[in-house]
């Protein structure tokens, strides 16, 4: 049930949290009157990618902490007997005798469930083979009808092999179907690494966390050391969350396919064509407004608008030719000579046209 809820959370929460954080962020930094970046713009896309990476990384860390917290709260037989994980059999006997007196059903007047759990934990931890199996395979070994450490190991390996075969088969099916293409090699590598770590943990005579400096470091950090089977539970959940996190980030880094690129290009071209038509229409309207002052000049119609663009263009052309002729230097010189000739035969002070 918890795995299903975790998958649902991974499916919904990162995208929702990213959009919400971006909305709040832009409302805080955007000045009054300035437009807020919209989806699809380069600025929004870049901000969404960076924020989504931060959200996915944060949720991955939270998932790891949640799994660790759940394991710690669930506890194990050592916690039940209030004993360290390296307790010798003599110390376990002493703790069981004291706790059995405190929690005996005759003294507490209850159904004796706690006393039964204490007795079961004591029976497992006092037996060398069962203790070794319990530390590596957890409470599942209680139902195995075996006695020696070798038989426990074979039974535990069978259970682990089934888990990894199913996981690898699921990854292969997704790969064949073309799903989760981004980071698929990292998924297979993570699964292989997890298999290697689990093989090492269940075949060693001691836990790697019992090496001399590690317990002191964990005690300093106030982190409860986990039994080997608890470590494996944590690693499996981390790997599952890592698979989903890769899938969440795939859309941000994977290159678009040729089909999607072609469709996107076609859509952009259609938008560009529509924009070109709009600009052309606006340019025509602007051209008509520019030549309206020349419409109807000197035709005796009181400046009535004709609406004939060709006529307006012809008149503008004639006006430009006339202005060009007037401003030509040679034409000015000829006009000056004509004026001087007229002045020669005219009376003094008379106006010359």
CORRA-V440155 format. One record per pair of residues at least 4 apart in sequence whose ideal C-beta (glycine too) atoms are under 6 Angstrom apart, sorted by the first residue. I is the first residue (numbers start at 1). GAP is how many residues later the second one is. If there is no record, write none. Layout:
# CORRA-V440155
i=<I | I>
gap=<GAP | GAP>
This chain:
# CORRA-V440155
i=<9 | 10 | 12 | 13 | 14 | 14 | 14 | 14 | 17 | 18 | 18 | 18 | 21 | 22 | 26 | 26 | 30 | 30 | 37 | 37 | 37 | 39 | 44 | 48 | 49 | 56 | 56 | 56 | 60 | 60 | 63 | 64 | 67 | 67 | 71 | 72 | 75 | 76 | 77 | 77 | 77 | 78 | 78 | 80 | 81 | 81 | 83 | 83 | 83 | 87 | 87 | 89 | 92 | 92 | 96 | 96 | 99 | 99 | 100 | 103 | 103 | 104 | 105 | 105 | 112 | 122 | 124 | 124 | 125 | 129 | 129 | 130 | 132 | 133 | 133 | 133 | 134 | 135 | 135 | 136 | 136 | 136 | 137 | 137 | 137 | 138 | 144 | 146 | 146 | 146 | 156 | 164 | 167 | 171 | 174 | 174 | 175 | 180 | 180 | 182 | 182 | 183 | 187 | 190 | 194 | 194 | 198 | 201 | 206 | 207 | 209 | 209 | 218 | 218 | 226 | 226 | 250 | 256 | 256 | 291 | 294 | 294 | 295 | 295 | 295 | 296 | 296 | 296 | 306 | 325 | 342 | 343 | 346 | 346>
gap=<4 | 234 | 4 | 4 | 41 | 42 | 45 | 234 | 38 | 33 | 34 | 37 | 30 | 29 | 4 | 10 | 4 | 6 | 4 | 6 | 7 | 5 | 4 | 4 | 203 | 189 | 192 | 193 | 181 | 185 | 178 | 174 | 167 | 170 | 159 | 152 | 4 | 151 | 44 | 47 | 48 | 5 | 7 | 41 | 14 | 40 | 4 | 9 | 12 | 4 | 5 | 37 | 33 | 34 | 4 | 26 | 4 | 19 | 4 | 11 | 12 | 11 | 7 | 10 | 4 | 4 | 6 | 10 | 6 | 19 | 20 | 4 | 17 | 4 | 8 | 19 | 7 | 92 | 93 | 66 | 92 | 93 | 4 | 19 | 92 | 91 | 11 | 5 | 6 | 9 | 46 | 31 | 24 | 16 | 5 | 6 | 9 | 4 | 67 | 68 | 72 | 63 | 56 | 49 | 41 | 45 | 34 | 27 | 4 | 21 | 5 | 16 | 5 | 7 | 4 | 5 | 4 | 4 | 5 | 21 | 21 | 22 | 10 | 11 | 17 | 5 | 7 | 8 | 5 | 6 | 10 | 9 | 4 | 6>
